Amino acid sequence: MEQADNKANAKGTTHFGYRDVAVEEKTQLVHDVFESVAGKYDLMNDLMSLGVHRLWKRHFIAISGIQPGQRVLDLAGGTGDIAALMSKQVGTTGSVVLSDINEAMLAVGRQRMEDRGLVGNIEYSLANAEQLPFADAEFDAVTIAFGLRNVTDQPAALKEMFRVLKTGGRAMILEFSKVEFEGLKKIYDTYSFGILPRLGKIIADDEDSYRYLAESIRKHPDQDKLAGMLEDAGFNNVTYRNMTGGIVAIHSGYRG
């Protein structure tokens, strides 16, 4: 797996999938991708994971340790799958902030929460993960699921996650990662680059966005690299666990 250039290099460029682009361009390019797929985001995740993302997300929150009464933040929250699960965890005495940088995604998330009747303990924030509009030590937990790989400056986002956590608070990241087994990797690559973009074209009339999403997974840091980045951001007791042969991994760290 190719490794991400998580900060701007000397030429002021970063990656957008397999393309090198100016740092200031990437945020807008990613915005355009999710503006395009917002209405079909859940379908996109079903296609990318063959539906297994729903199980991954449930397990992610089941092991989060989130307790009733806590205040928690979900970054790049998309259509609200994680926020909905956390809403049940924190209960009526707690609160969940569903955050996303993309207005279209956040609008879909808000509508879906309302459709589910989840209105009492969920707030919404249009926010860039690299510059969060929250106070220091405001949250008991911060999560980001399938969103970190789309952030331009990942170390900045991790530092912001650390900043807004209370002492003893936990950050958790669910993200596509490095496949452990060569046989599975070949099957996964064939699906990601041979089949997924075609499905994107047929179902969403958007082949390019789905190709970018497949490429962005390969450019994301592998399990050990991301664990090191969490430690560099200040987190303690950093761990990760693979699921489905490393197709995804859950990373965790605490603010000491």
HUZI-V12174 format. One record per backbone hydrogen bond with DSSP energy under -1.0 kcal/mol. CO is the residue of the C=O (numbers start at 1). NH is the residue of the N-H. E is the energy in kcal/mol with one decimal. If there is no record, write none. Layout:
# HUZI-V12174
CO/NH/E
CO/NH/E
This chain:
# HUZI-V12174
4/6/-1.0
9/12/-2.3
12/23/-2.3
13/9/-1.6
14/21/-2.9
16/19/-1.8
19/16/-3.0
21/14/-2.9
22/25/-1.6
22/26/-1.2
25/29/-2.3
26/30/-3.0
27/31/-2.3
28/32/-2.4
29/33/-1.8
30/34/-2.2
31/35/-2.2
32/36/-1.9
33/37/-1.8
34/38/-1.1
37/40/-1.6
38/41/-1.4
40/44/-2.6
41/45/-2.4
42/46/-2.1
43/47/-2.5
44/48/-2.7
45/49/-2.0
46/50/-1.2
46/51/-1.1
49/52/-1.6
51/54/-1.1
52/56/-2.2
53/57/-2.5
54/58/-1.9
55/59/-2.3
56/60/-2.6
57/61/-2.1
58/62/-2.2
59/63/-1.8
61/64/-1.3
67/70/-1.7
70/95/-2.2
71/140/-3.1
72/97/-2.5
73/143/-2.9
74/99/-2.5
77/80/-2.4
80/84/-2.6
81/85/-1.5
82/86/-2.6
83/87/-2.4
84/88/-1.1
85/89/-1.2
86/90/-2.7
87/91/-1.4
90/69/-2.9
91/94/-1.0
95/72/-2.5
96/123/-3.2
97/74/-2.8
98/125/-2.1
99/77/-3.7
100/127/-1.4
102/106/-2.4
103/107/-2.4
104/108/-2.0
105/109/-2.5
106/110/-2.6
107/111/-2.2
108/112/-2.3
109/113/-2.2
110/114/-2.3
111/115/-2.4
112/116/-1.5
113/118/-2.7
114/117/-1.1
117/119/-1.2
121/96/-2.8
123/98/-3.0
125/100/-1.8
128/131/-1.8
139/166/-2.9
140/170/-1.6
141/73/-2.2
142/172/-2.4
143/75/-3.2
144/174/-2.3
147/150/-1.5
148/151/-1.7
153/157/-1.7
154/158/-2.5
155/159/-2.2
156/160/-2.0
157/161/-2.3
158/162/-2.1
159/163/-2.4
160/164/-2.1
163/137/-2.5
164/138/-1.1
164/139/-2.9
166/169/-2.7
169/255/-2.5
170/142/-2.1
171/253/-2.1
172/144/-1.5
173/251/-2.7
174/146/-3.6
175/249/-2.4
181/185/-2.5
182/186/-2.1
183/187/-1.5
184/188/-2.8
185/189/-2.9
186/190/-2.2
187/191/-2.2
188/192/-2.9
189/193/-2.6
190/194/-1.9
191/195/-1.3
191/196/-3.1
195/199/-2.3
196/200/-2.5
197/201/-2.0
198/202/-2.5
199/203/-3.2
200/204/-1.5
200/206/-1.9
206/210/-1.1
207/211/-2.0
208/212/-2.5
209/213/-2.2
210/214/-1.7
211/215/-2.4
212/216/-3.0
213/217/-1.2
214/218/-1.1
215/219/-1.4
222/226/-2.6
223/227/-2.0
224/228/-2.1
225/229/-1.9
226/230/-2.1
227/231/-1.9
228/232/-2.3
229/233/-1.5
230/235/-2.1
231/234/-1.5
236/254/-2.6
239/252/-2.6
241/250/-2.6
243/248/-1.6
244/247/-1.4
245/180/-3.2
247/177/-2.3
248/243/-2.5
249/175/-2.0
250/241/-1.8
251/173/-2.6
252/239/-2.1
253/171/-3.1
254/236/-3.1
255/168/-4.0
